[in-house]
Amino acid sequence: MEFKGVVTHVIDKSGISKAGKPFVSFQIRVEQPYAQYPESVLIETNKEELLPAIGESVNVFFNMRCNEYNGNLYGRNNLWKVEKLGNATQKQEPDDDEDPLKALDNPEPLSMEAPPDSNVAKAAEELKDGLDKATFGDDDVPF
């Protein structure tokens, strides 16, 4: 599976097993910062060379896995490749031959106001005037 986003957490879970042997394990949280409903994923790896820096834009590739043990299910996302796209604060210049859907990764902020000369603005103004007259009548007395 593939997921694009910004690294928000890198957690070192290394330690010593019950058998007394040291092990290396890391968890990486990657989030889509500019989506309307941001998704995030927690990925595990035991390879320190795959670790990206916090705040870095990455494209991560991982395998989803589910194991059953004593009637319980355990899920893991195992990282196998990281493509570093740059720093999240840097704005990347799009190439002409890039995927057109890549522009959706960093959308421009939307304005909730219509231009003053548009039909939508005029209709909203008429609706507001109509609601004021329906609520208060022609006078300014609110009851």
N, C-alpha and C positions, 0 to 999 in steps of 0.2 A: 504494500500500500504506500501511497505517496501523500505527503502533507506539507503545504507551504505555510510559513509563519515566522514569528519572531520568538527567540528563546527568552523565556521569562524566568526560568529557574534551572539551575544545575545543582543537583543534590548528590553528595558523596555518601553512598550506603555501604562503603567498604568496612570490613571488620574481621573478626576471627570466628570461625565456625565452632559448633559444639565439640567437634573433633580436635579443635586447637589449630586448625589450618587457616592461614590468612586468605581472604578472598577480596576481589575488587568488583565493585558494582556502582553504577551511577544511574540516576534518574534525571531525565531532561523533560521539561515542560515547554511545549511549543504552542503558541496561540496566534490566531488570525486577528490582528489588532484593528483592522479597518472594516471588518464585516459588520453588517447590521446586527446580526446575532453571532458574536464571535465564538468560534469553536476552539477547543484546545485538546491536546493529546499529551499523555504522559508516556514516555518511552524509556526503556531500560537498555543499558549496554554494559559490557564488562571491558570495553576497549577504550582506554584513555585517549588514544589518538583520534577518536571520533567525536570528542567533546567540542561543541561550539562555545563561543563566549556569550554571556548574557547580553541581550540587546541586539544580537546579530540576526539578520534575516537568513533563513535557511530553507532548504527543501529537503525533508527527511524521508527516507525510505525505510520501512519496517514491516515485519511480519506479525500478524495477530495470532495469538495462540491461546488455547483453552485446554487445561488439564483437569482431570477428575482424580481426587484423592480422598478416600474414605467417605464417598458420597458427597463431597463438596467440590464445587467448581472454582478454578482459579484461572484468571485471565492475565495475559502479559502481552506487551507490545515490544518486540525485540528489534532494536535498531541494527541496520546492516550497512547503511550508506548515508552520508551527509553531504549535500551540495551547499556551499556557503555562497549566499547571494549578495552579501555586503552588510553594512551597518543599517539598522532600521531607520536611523535618523537621516541617512542620505537618501536623496531622491534619485532614482535611477532613470536614465534616459532610455526610452523605448526604442528598439530597433524596428525597421520597416518589415523585416521578415519574421518578427516575433509573433507568437500566438496572440490574436486580438483579444482573447479573454483575459490575458494577463493584466490589462488595464483595470479589470475589476478587483484586483488584489489591493489597489490603493486608490479607491474612488475619491473624487473631489467632494467636499461637503455640500450637501443639498441646502438650498434656500427654501424656506417655507412660505415666502412672500411672493406673490405674483407681481410682475411688472405693473406699474400704475396705469399704463395705457392698454392693458389687456382686457379681454372680455371677462376673464375670471375675476379680476379686481373689481370691475363694474358690477358684476352679478353679486359679488360678496357685499359690496357697499349697498346695493338695493335691498338685499336680504336683511342686512343689519338695520337699515332704515325702516323696513317693513316690520321687523320684530320690535323695534322701539315704539312704533305707532300702535302695534297690537297690544303691547304690554302697558303703555302709559297713555294711550289715546293721543289726541292732538295737544293736550296741555302738558305741563311739566310736573303735575302732581302724580306721585307714584301709587296712589290708591284710588 
